[in-house]
Amino acid sequence: MTAVEQFDRVAVADAVKRVVIAESRLSVDPATITETEPLVGELLRVNSLGFVGMLVQIEDVLDITLPDDLFVGRTFKVVGDLVDVVLQGAEASR
């Protein structure tokens, strides 16, 4: 079984939250971030350049490659949007 096959929503969400927290330069427990937390809001501050860096970090942390076409035409407003696309990318790379 590969690492990707072991992923579930909770594991992916935790990894995504950790990367988003690091990108936002915060020191908070990932459990305090919900999937409905805006990526650009009062708590998290992810800009477009930071978003690209986050994707690379997420790929490294989860040991997956996310296809570029997953991001075409998508809008990422909340943490859950990013979790959804990472799960979709992980599924596609199985």
ROKOLDO-35630 format. One record per atom (N, C-alpha, C): residue in three letters; residue number from 1; chain; x, y, z. Coordinates in steps of 0.02 Angstrom, whole numbers, m for minus. Each point is the difference from the previous one (the first is absolute). Layout:
<sites>
{"ala"; NUM; "A"; {X; Y; Z}} ...
</sites>
This chain:
<sites>
{"met"; 1; "A"; {43; m59; 0}} {"met"; 1; "A"; {m43; 59; 0}} {"met"; 1; "A"; {45; 62; 0}} {"thr"; 2; "A"; {m15; 48; m45}} {"thr"; 2; "A"; {39; 61; m4}} {"thr"; 2; "A"; {m24; 50; 53}} {"ala"; 3; "A"; {39; 53; 9}} {"ala"; 3; "A"; {m20; 53; 48}} {"ala"; 3; "A"; {m67; 30; m20}} {"val"; 4; "A"; {m10; 9; m66}} {"val"; 4; "A"; {m62; 31; m23}} {"val"; 4; "A"; {m60; m42; 19}} {"glu"; 5; "A"; {6; m66; m5}} {"glu"; 5; "A"; {m56; m44; 16}} {"glu"; 5; "A"; {m18; 3; 74}} {"gln"; 6; "A"; {46; 23; 41}} {"gln"; 6; "A"; {m14; 4; 71}} {"gln"; 6; "A"; {m34; 66; 20}} {"phe"; 7; "A"; {m5; 47; m47}} {"phe"; 7; "A"; {m28; 65; 16}} {"phe"; 7; "A"; {m75; m4; 11}} {"asp"; 8; "A"; {m21; 38; 47}} {"asp"; 8; "A"; {m72; 11; 9}} {"asp"; 8; "A"; {m8; 75; 9}} {"arg"; 9; "A"; {m60; 22; 2}} {"arg"; 9; "A"; {m14; 72; 4}} {"arg"; 9; "A"; {33; 32; 62}} {"val"; 10; "A"; {m2; m34; 56}} {"val"; 10; "A"; {27; 27; 62}} {"val"; 10; "A"; {76; 10; m7}} {"ala"; 11; "A"; {35; m49; m27}} {"ala"; 11; "A"; {73; 5; m8}} {"ala"; 11; "A"; {19; 54; m49}} {"val"; 12; "A"; {m35; 4; m56}} {"val"; 12; "A"; {14; 51; m50}} {"val"; 12; "A"; {m17; 69; 28}} {"ala"; 13; "A"; {m56; 7; 33}} {"ala"; 13; "A"; {m19; 65; 30}} {"ala"; 13; "A"; {52; 23; 50}} {"asp"; 14; "A"; {25; m46; 41}} {"asp"; 14; "A"; {51; 18; 49}} {"asp"; 14; "A"; {63; 25; m35}} {"ala"; 15; "A"; {22; m35; m52}} {"ala"; 15; "A"; {60; 21; m36}} {"ala"; 15; "A"; {m10; 68; m33}} {"val"; 16; "A"; {m58; 10; m31}} {"val"; 16; "A"; {m15; 63; m33}} {"val"; 16; "A"; {m2; 57; 51}} {"lys"; 17; "A"; {m32; m12; 57}} {"lys"; 17; "A"; {m4; 51; 52}} {"lys"; 17; "A"; {70; 19; 25}} {"arg"; 18; "A"; {43; m49; 10}} {"arg"; 18; "A"; {68; 15; 24}} {"arg"; 18; "A"; {38; 44; m50}} {"val"; 19; "A"; {m7; m15; m64}} {"val"; 19; "A"; {34; 40; m51}} {"val"; 19; "A"; {m30; 70; m4}} {"val"; 20; "A"; {m66; 6; 3}} {"val"; 20; "A"; {m34; 65; m2}} {"val"; 20; "A"; {20; 42; 60}} {"ile"; 21; "A"; {4; m31; 58}} {"ile"; 21; "A"; {21; 35; 61}} {"ile"; 21; "A"; {72; 26; m7}} {"ala"; 22; "A"; {44; m42; m26}} {"ala"; 22; "A"; {69; 20; m10}} {"ala"; 22; "A"; {4; 58; m50}} {"glu"; 23; "A"; {m38; m5; m55}} {"glu"; 23; "A"; {0; 53; m50}} {"glu"; 23; "A"; {m25; 66; 29}} {"ser"; 24; "A"; {m48; m5; 45}} {"ser"; 24; "A"; {m28; 60; 31}} {"ser"; 24; "A"; {43; 25; 58}} {"arg"; 25; "A"; {54; m36; 13}} {"arg"; 25; "A"; {47; 17; 54}} {"arg"; 25; "A"; {m35; 5; 68}} {"leu"; 26; "A"; {m39; m52; 15}} {"leu"; 26; "A"; {m37; m3; 63}} {"leu"; 26; "A"; {27; m55; 45}} {"ser"; 27; "A"; {m13; 5; 62}} {"ser"; 27; "A"; {16; m53; 49}} {"ser"; 27; "A"; {m65; m20; 33}} {"val"; 28; "A"; {m40; m38; m36}} {"val"; 28; "A"; {m64; m25; 27}} {"val"; 28; "A"; {m5; m74; m12}} {"asp"; 29; "A"; {m40; m33; 40}} {"asp"; 29; "A"; {m12; m71; m7}} {"asp"; 29; "A"; {m43; m11; m63}} {"pro"; 30; "A"; {21; m46; m45}} {"pro"; 30; "A"; {m41; m13; m59}} {"pro"; 30; "A"; {m72; m20; 16}} {"ala"; 31; "A"; {m11; m29; 58}} {"ala"; 31; "A"; {m68; m20; 20}} {"ala"; 31; "A"; {m46; 60; 10}} {"thr"; 32; "A"; {29; 59; 9}} {"thr"; 32; "A"; {m41; 60; 9}} {"thr"; 32; "A"; {m23; 30; m66}} {"ile"; 33; "A"; {28; m25; m55}} {"ile"; 33; "A"; {m19; 25; m67}} {"ile"; 33; "A"; {m53; m47; m28}} {"thr"; 34; "A"; {m57; 28; m19}} {"thr"; 34; "A"; {m52; m42; m31}} {"thr"; 34; "A"; {7; 2; m76}} {"glu"; 35; "A"; {m34; m45; m33}} {"glu"; 35; "A"; {2; 0; m73}} {"glu"; 35; "A"; {m38; 58; m30}} {"thr"; 36; "A"; {m39; 35; 41}} {"thr"; 36; "A"; {m37; 59; m25}} {"thr"; 36; "A"; {39; 65; 12}} {"glu"; 37; "A"; {60; m6; 27}} {"glu"; 37; "A"; {42; 59; 13}} {"glu"; 37; "A"; {22; 30; m67}} {"pro"; 38; "A"; {m12; 65; m11}} {"pro"; 38; "A"; {22; 31; m63}} {"pro"; 38; "A"; {77; m1; m6}} {"leu"; 39; "A"; {24; m13; m61}} {"leu"; 39; "A"; {72; 2; m12}} {"leu"; 39; "A"; {27; 71; 4}} {"val"; 40; "A"; {m43; 48; m14}} {"val"; 40; "A"; {18; 70; 7}} {"val"; 40; "A"; {m53; 32; 44}} {"gly"; 41; "A"; {18; 10; 62}} {"gly"; 41; "A"; {m49; 27; 47}} {"gly"; 41; "A"; {36; 30; 60}} {"glu"; 42; "A"; {m34; 1; 55}} {"glu"; 42; "A"; {29; 30; 60}} {"glu"; 42; "A"; {56; m43; 29}} {"leu"; 43; "A"; {m5; m67; m7}} {"leu"; 43; "A"; {50; m45; 28}} {"leu"; 43; "A"; {53; m19; m52}} {"leu"; 44; "A"; {m22; m32; m54}} {"leu"; 44; "A"; {47; m23; m52}} {"leu"; 44; "A"; {10; 54; m52}} {"arg"; 45; "A"; {61; 4; m25}} {"arg"; 45; "A"; {18; 52; m49}} {"arg"; 45; "A"; {41; m32; m56}} {"val"; 46; "A"; {m33; m34; m46}} {"val"; 46; "A"; {34; m33; m54}} {"val"; 46; "A"; {m8; 41; m64}} {"asn"; 47; "A"; {57; 23; m28}} {"asn"; 47; "A"; {m4; 37; m63}} {"asn"; 47; "A"; {15; m47; m58}} {"ser"; 48; "A"; {m4; 25; m61}} {"ser"; 48; "A"; {8; m44; m59}} {"ser"; 48; "A"; {69; m31; m4}} {"leu"; 49; "A"; {52; 37; 16}} {"leu"; 49; "A"; {67; m27; m2}} {"leu"; 49; "A"; {8; m53; 55}} {"gly"; 50; "A"; {m27; 14; 58}} {"gly"; 50; "A"; {2; m47; 55}} {"gly"; 50; "A"; {m39; m63; m16}} {"phe"; 51; "A"; {m53; 7; m38}} {"phe"; 51; "A"; {m41; m58; m18}} {"phe"; 51; "A"; {41; m50; m41}} {"val"; 52; "A"; {39; 25; m47}} {"val"; 52; "A"; {42; m44; m41}} {"val"; 52; "A"; {50; m36; 44}} {"gly"; 53; "A"; {31; 36; 46}} {"gly"; 53; "A"; {47; m31; 45}} {"gly"; 53; "A"; {m33; m53; 45}} {"met"; 54; "A"; {m61; 14; 20}} {"met"; 54; "A"; {m37; m48; 42}} {"met"; 54; "A"; {m12; m64; m38}} {"leu"; 55; "A"; {m17; 5; m63}} {"leu"; 55; "A"; {m13; m61; m40}} {"leu"; 55; "A"; {62; m44; m3}} {"val"; 56; "A"; {58; 32; m9}} {"val"; 56; "A"; {62; m38; m2}} {"val"; 56; "A"; {13; m33; 67}} {"gln"; 57; "A"; {m11; 36; 54}} {"gln"; 57; "A"; {9; m28; 67}} {"gln"; 57; "A"; {m48; m58; 13}} {"ile"; 58; "A"; {m62; 8; m20}} {"ile"; 58; "A"; {m50; m53; 10}} {"ile"; 58; "A"; {21; m62; m39}} {"glu"; 59; "A"; {23; 9; m61}} {"glu"; 59; "A"; {24; m57; m39}} {"glu"; 59; "A"; {57; m36; 36}} {"asp"; 60; "A"; {47; 39; 27}} {"asp"; 60; "A"; {57; m28; 36}} {"asp"; 60; "A"; {m22; m37; 63}} {"val"; 61; "A"; {m43; 32; 40}} {"val"; 61; "A"; {m23; m29; 63}} {"val"; 61; "A"; {m38; m66; m12}} {"leu"; 62; "A"; {m42; 0; m50}} {"leu"; 62; "A"; {m43; m59; m13}} {"leu"; 62; "A"; {31; m48; m51}} {"asp"; 63; "A"; {58; 19; m28}} {"asp"; 63; "A"; {34; m42; m49}} {"asp"; 63; "A"; {m45; m18; m59}} {"ile"; 64; "A"; {m31; 52; m28}} {"ile"; 64; "A"; {m42; m7; m59}} {"ile"; 64; "A"; {18; 54; m51}} {"thr"; 65; "A"; {m24; m8; m61}} {"thr"; 65; "A"; {6; 51; m51}} {"thr"; 65; "A"; {m70; 19; m21}} {"leu"; 66; "A"; {m16; 64; 7}} {"leu"; 66; "A"; {m67; 24; m19}} {"leu"; 66; "A"; {2; 24; m72}} {"pro"; 67; "A"; {m40; m28; m44}} {"pro"; 67; "A"; {m1; 21; m70}} {"pro"; 67; "A"; {m22; 73; m6}} {"asp"; 68; "A"; {34; 38; m43}} {"asp"; 68; "A"; {m16; 71; m10}} {"asp"; 68; "A"; {m73; 11; m20}} {"asp"; 69; "A"; {m29; m46; m39}} {"asp"; 69; "A"; {m68; 10; m24}} {"asp"; 69; "A"; {m52; m2; 56}} {"leu"; 70; "A"; {20; m24; 59}} {"leu"; 70; "A"; {m47; 1; 57}} {"leu"; 70; "A"; {m17; 71; 22}} {"phe"; 71; "A"; {43; 47; m16}} {"phe"; 71; "A"; {m7; 68; 24}} {"phe"; 71; "A"; {m33; 48; m50}} {"val"; 72; "A"; {m9; m23; m61}} {"val"; 72; "A"; {m29; 42; m52}} {"val"; 72; "A"; {m73; 14; 15}} {"gly"; 73; "A"; {m17; 64; 2}} {"gly"; 73; "A"; {m69; 21; 10}} {"gly"; 73; "A"; {m26; m8; 70}} {"arg"; 74; "A"; {42; m15; 47}} {"arg"; 74; "A"; {m22; m9; 70}} {"arg"; 74; "A"; {13; 63; 40}} {"thr"; 75; "A"; {m41; 11; 48}} {"thr"; 75; "A"; {8; 54; 48}} {"thr"; 75; "A"; {9; m31; 69}} {"phe"; 76; "A"; {50; 22; 35}} {"phe"; 76; "A"; {14; m26; 67}} {"phe"; 76; "A"; {m15; 56; 50}} {"lys"; 77; "A"; {m54; m7; 35}} {"lys"; 77; "A"; {m20; 51; 48}} {"lys"; 77; "A"; {11; m22; 72}} {"val"; 78; "A"; {m10; m64; 13}} {"val"; 78; "A"; {6; m26; 69}} {"val"; 78; "A"; {47; m60; 0}} {"val"; 79; "A"; {22; m19; 59}} {"val"; 79; "A"; {46; m56; 8}} {"val"; 79; "A"; {m28; m63; m32}} {"gly"; 80; "A"; {m64; m13; 9}} {"gly"; 80; "A"; {m32; m59; m28}} {"gly"; 80; "A"; {5; m5; m76}} {"asp"; 81; "A"; {0; 58; m34}} {"asp"; 81; "A"; {9; m1; m73}} {"asp"; 81; "A"; {67; m31; m19}} {"leu"; 82; "A"; {51; 17; 38}} {"leu"; 82; "A"; {67; m26; m13}} {"leu"; 82; "A"; {4; m74; 19}} {"val"; 83; "A"; {m31; m19; 54}} {"val"; 83; "A"; {m2; m71; 21}} {"val"; 83; "A"; {m34; m41; m55}} {"asp"; 84; "A"; {m55; 24; m27}} {"asp"; 84; "A"; {m36; m36; m52}} {"asp"; 84; "A"; {44; m13; m61}} {"val"; 85; "A"; {37; 50; m22}} {"val"; 85; "A"; {40; m9; m61}} {"val"; 85; "A"; {61; m44; 14}} {"val"; 86; "A"; {27; 3; 60}} {"val"; 86; "A"; {55; m45; 17}} {"val"; 86; "A"; {m23; m72; 1}} {"leu"; 87; "A"; {m59; m12; 29}} {"leu"; 87; "A"; {m27; m68; 0}} {"leu"; 87; "A"; {m13; m25; m71}} {"gln"; 88; "A"; {m27; 45; m41}} {"gln"; 88; "A"; {m13; m19; m70}} {"gln"; 88; "A"; {66; m16; m36}} {"gly"; 89; "A"; {51; 40; 13}} {"gly"; 89; "A"; {65; m12; m31}} {"gly"; 89; "A"; {32; m64; 25}} {"ala"; 90; "A"; {m8; m15; 64}} {"ala"; 90; "A"; {27; m61; 29}} {"ala"; 90; "A"; {m35; m61; m31}} {"glu"; 91; "A"; {m65; 5; m9}} {"glu"; 91; "A"; {m39; m54; m30}} {"glu"; 91; "A"; {23; m11; m72}} {"ala"; 92; "A"; {12; 54; m37}} {"ala"; 92; "A"; {20; m5; m70}} {"ala"; 92; "A"; {70; m31; m8}} {"ser"; 93; "A"; {41; 8; 52}} {"ser"; 93; "A"; {69; m25; m6}} {"ser"; 93; "A"; {7; m73; 25}} {"arg"; 94; "A"; {m55; m30; 19}} {"arg"; 94; "A"; {2; m71; 22}} {"arg"; 94; "A"; {12; m46; m57}} 
</sites>
